[in-house]
């Protein structure tokens, strides 16, 4: 009898829980409203609706990546600087992706070297070097590549603005035209400037934000020229035309200096990399011959001294072949 009562009580409790779960679920009216809203967003051509959809996507992406980025920020000494560098690449990379790639490189390098018979401390040090150097090198390479692409097309953008100004268009409209007509990073940056101006920012603030992010002297010259012209007056089209000519001559001078210093740069790369290449080849063929550099205290001090001296020499050679225009 007691068992029967327990079974009946359990069945009643199960029915109550099922009914409560069904009642607490999403309501049919809310689900129907969400479906109708999704259909309206997909098929509507109104600019307000499109802006709302984009805002929802941005907020959703921020919610998904916010926690991971906050964790990554706690692991990085200067997350604001790294965010700025990632933004300069023009890619949609986040701090979480950067930290994940570094951790993956550290793990893979450590495991490969340890399985090859390297001491754990050496494998860890080389893994840390690879995890820190390779992502930094890749980000720096993308920054330089995008800056070079921007600099190469920037005089064309200025000349397009000059033609627009001479035809009677205001400066704000010519910025929008450049964002639509010029491909590559130049069009992307000018389009972003035009979008900021549409939402209420002044032209000076929008241009300065872009200059702070790009960190290229060519665009800074452009911002300064516009600021001086707005204060002193004069023919803006003629000022921008002269600026475009100066930027083209500056680019030509850079190419000449690069060609003249290419031999010295190649020699610096070879001299700087040769000791490490020889050390790696000898260690791969006979690890016991160089094992004392990781176990013997005197050899460790000598090795560190050699690395410091080598670093000073590479730094001096790099400064000797680096020219600022």
C-alpha positions in Angstrom: 0.0 0.0 0.0 2.8 2.3 0.9 4.6 1.5 -2.4 1.4 2.2 -4.3 1.0 5.6 -2.6 4.7 6.4 -3.4 4.1 5.5 -7.1 1.0 7.6 -7.3 2.7 10.6 -5.5 5.7 10.3 -7.9 3.4 10.3 -10.9 1.5 13.3 -9.7 4.8 15.1 -9.0 6.1 14.3 -12.5 2.9 15.6 -14.1 3.2 18.8 -12.1 6.8 19.3 -13.2 6.0 18.7 -16.8 3.1 21.1 -16.7 5.3 23.7 -15.0 8.0 23.3 -17.6 5.5 23.8 -20.4 3.9 26.8 -18.7 7.3 28.4 -18.1 8.5 28.0 -21.6 8.4 30.7 -24.3 5.0 31.9 -25.0 3.4 31.4 -28.4 2.7 35.1 -28.8 6.4 36.0 -28.2 7.7 33.3 -30.6 5.3 34.5 -33.3 6.4 38.1 -32.7 10.0 37.1 -33.0 9.4 35.3 -36.3 7.5 38.2 -37.8 10.3 40.6 -36.7 12.8 38.3 -38.4 10.8 38.3 -41.6 10.4 42.1 -41.5 14.2 42.5 -41.0 15.1 40.2 -43.8 12.8 41.7 -46.4 12.6 45.3 -45.4 14.5 48.0 -47.5 14.1 50.8 -44.9 17.4 52.3 -43.8 16.1 52.4 -40.2 15.4 48.7 -40.1 18.8 47.9 -41.7 20.5 50.0 -39.0 18.6 48.2 -36.3 19.6 44.8 -37.7 23.2 45.9 -37.8 23.1 47.2 -34.3 21.6 43.9 -33.0 24.4 41.9 -34.8 27.0 44.1 -33.2 25.5 43.8 -29.7 25.2 40.0 -30.2 28.9 39.7 -31.2 30.0 41.8 -28.3 28.1 39.6 -25.9 29.7 36.5 -27.3 33.2 37.8 -27.4 33.0 40.1 -24.3 33.7 37.5 -21.7 36.5 35.9 -23.7 38.1 39.2 -24.5 38.0 40.3 -20.8 39.8 37.1 -19.9 42.4 37.7 -22.6 42.8 41.3 -21.4 43.7 40.0 -18.0 46.5 37.9 -19.4 48.1 40.7 -21.6 50.2 43.5 -20.0 48.8 46.3 -22.3 45.6 45.2 -24.0 44.7 48.6 -25.3 47.9 48.8 -27.4 47.3 45.3 -28.7 43.8 46.2 -29.7 45.1 49.2 -31.5 47.6 47.1 -33.4 44.9 44.5 -34.3 42.7 47.3 -35.6 45.5 48.6 -37.7 45.7 45.3 -39.6 42.2 45.8 -41.1 41.3 42.3 -39.9 38.5 41.3 -37.6 40.9 39.7 -35.1 40.2 39.8 -31.4 42.3 39.6 -28.3 40.9 36.1 -27.6 42.0 34.9 -31.0 45.5 36.4 -30.5 46.0 34.8 -27.1 44.6 31.5 -28.4 47.0 31.4 -31.3 49.9 32.2 -29.0 48.9 29.5 -26.6 48.5 27.0 -29.4 52.0 27.8 -30.8 53.5 27.5 -27.3 51.9 24.0 -26.8 52.8 22.7 -30.2 56.4 23.9 -30.0 56.9 22.6 -26.5 55.5 19.1 -27.4 57.6 18.8 -30.7 60.8 19.8 -29.0 60.2 17.6 -26.0 59.5 14.6 -28.2 62.7 15.3 -30.1 64.6 14.9 -26.9 65.2 18.6 -25.9 65.4 19.4 -22.2 62.1 20.7 -20.8 63.5 24.1 -19.9 64.9 24.6 -23.4 61.6 23.4 -25.0 59.7 25.8 -22.8 61.9 28.8 -23.5 61.8 28.2 -27.3 58.1 27.7 -27.1 57.6 31.0 -25.3 59.8 32.7 -27.9 57.8 31.2 -30.8 54.5 32.0 -29.1 55.5 35.7 -28.6 57.5 36.3 -31.8 55.4 34.7 -34.5 52.0 36.4 -33.7 53.8 39.7 -33.2 55.6 39.3 -36.5 52.4 38.4 -38.4 50.5 41.3 -37.0 53.3 43.7 -37.8 53.5 42.3 -41.3 49.8 42.9 -41.9 50.1 46.4 -40.5 53.0 47.3 -42.8 51.2 45.7 -45.8 48.0 47.7 -45.2 49.9 50.9 -44.6 51.8 50.4 -47.8 48.5 49.8 -49.7 47.0 52.9 -48.1 50.0 55.1 -49.0 50.1 53.9 -52.6 46.5 54.8 -53.3 46.2 57.8 -51.0 47.5 60.4 -53.7 44.8 59.1 -56.1 42.2 59.7 -53.4 43.4 63.2 -52.8 43.3 64.0 -56.6 39.8 62.6 -56.7 38.9 65.0 -53.9 40.5 67.8 -55.9 38.4 67.1 -58.9 35.3 67.0 -56.8 36.1 70.3 -55.1 36.8 72.0 -58.4 33.4 70.7 -59.7 31.6 72.4 -56.8 31.1 69.6 -54.3 31.7 70.3 -50.6 34.5 68.6 -48.8 32.2 66.3 -46.9 30.7 65.0 -50.1 34.1 64.4 -51.7 35.1 62.3 -48.7 32.0 60.1 -49.3 32.9 59.8 -53.0 36.4 58.6 -52.2 34.9 56.0 -49.8 32.8 54.7 -52.6 35.2 54.9 -55.6 38.6 54.1 -54.3 39.1 50.4 -53.5 41.3 48.9 -50.7 42.1 50.4 -47.3 41.7 54.0 -48.6 38.1 53.5 -49.5 37.4 51.6 -46.2 38.9 54.4 -44.1 37.2 57.3 -45.9 33.9 55.4 -45.8 34.3 55.1 -42.1 35.0 58.8 -41.8 31.9 59.6 -43.9 29.8 57.3 -41.6 31.1 59.1 -38.5 30.2 62.4 -40.0 26.6 61.2 -40.7 26.0 60.2 -37.1 27.0 63.7 -35.8 30.8 63.8 -35.5 32.6 66.8 -36.9 35.0 66.3 -39.8 38.1 67.2 -37.8 37.2 64.6 -35.0 36.4 61.9 -37.5 39.6 62.5 -39.5 41.8 62.6 -36.3 40.3 59.3 -35.1 41.3 57.7 -38.4 44.8 59.3 -38.2 45.3 58.0 -34.7 44.4 54.5 -35.8 46.4 54.5 -39.0 49.5 56.2 -37.6 50.8 57.1 -41.1 52.5 60.5 -41.7 50.8 60.8 -45.1 47.3 60.9 -43.6 48.5 63.1 -40.8 49.7 65.6 -43.4 46.2 65.5 -44.9 44.5 66.2 -41.6 46.9 69.1 -40.8 46.4 70.6 -44.3 42.6 70.6 -43.8 42.8 72.1 -40.3 45.1 74.9 -41.5 43.0 75.6 -44.5 39.8 75.9 -42.4 41.5 78.4 -40.1 43.4 80.5 -42.6 41.2 80.1 -45.7 42.4 79.8 -49.3 42.0 77.5 -52.2 41.5 74.0 -50.7 41.7 72.3 -54.1 45.1 73.9 -54.8 46.3 72.9 -51.3 45.3 69.3 -51.8 46.7 69.1 -55.3 50.1 70.3 -53.9 49.8 67.7 -51.1 49.2 64.9 -53.6 52.3 65.9 -55.6 54.4 66.0 -52.4 53.2 62.6 -51.4 54.0 61.1 -54.8 57.6 62.5 -54.7 58.0 61.3 -51.1 56.9 57.8 -52.2 59.5 57.9 -55.0 62.2 58.9 -52.6 61.3 56.0 -50.3 61.7 53.6 -53.2 65.1 55.0 -54.2 66.3 54.7 -50.6 65.0 51.2 -50.3 66.8 50.1 -53.4 70.1 51.7 -52.3 70.0 50.2 -48.8 68.7 46.7 -49.8 72.3 45.2 -49.9 73.1 46.5 -46.4 69.8 45.1 -45.0 70.4 41.7 -46.6 73.9 41.7 -45.0 72.4 42.6 -41.6 69.9 39.8 -41.9 72.5 37.2 -42.8 75.0 38.3 -40.1 72.3 38.4 -37.5 70.7 35.0 -38.3 73.8 33.0 -39.1 74.8 32.2 -35.4 71.3 30.9 -34.6 71.2 28.8 -37.8 74.5 27.2 -37.0 73.6 26.6 -33.4 70.3 24.9 -34.5 72.0 22.7 -37.1 74.8 21.6 -34.7 72.2 20.9 -32.0 70.1 18.8 -34.4 73.1 16.7 -35.4 74.8 16.4 -32.1 72.8 17.5 -29.1 75.4 16.3 -26.5 78.0 18.7 -28.0 75.9 21.8 -27.0 74.1 20.4 -24.0 76.5 22.2 -21.7 74.9 25.5 -22.7 71.8 24.4 -20.8 73.3 22.6 -17.8 76.8 24.2 -17.1 76.5 27.5 -15.3 79.6 29.1 -16.9 78.5 28.2 -20.4 75.0 29.6 -19.7 76.5 32.9 -18.6 78.8 32.9 -21.7 75.8 32.1 -23.9 73.7 34.9 -22.4 76.6 37.3 -22.8 76.9 36.3 -26.5 73.2 36.8 -27.1 73.3 40.3 -25.5 76.3 41.3 -27.5 74.7 39.9 -30.7 71.5 41.8 -30.0 73.4 45.1 -29.6 75.2 44.5 -32.9 71.9 43.7 -34.7 70.3 46.8 -33.2 73.1 49.0 -34.4 73.0 47.5 -37.9 69.2 48.0 -38.1 69.6 51.6 -37.1 72.3 52.2 -39.7 70.1 51.0 -42.6 66.8 52.6 -41.4 66.1 56.0 -42.9 63.3 58.3 -42.0 61.9 60.6 -44.6 
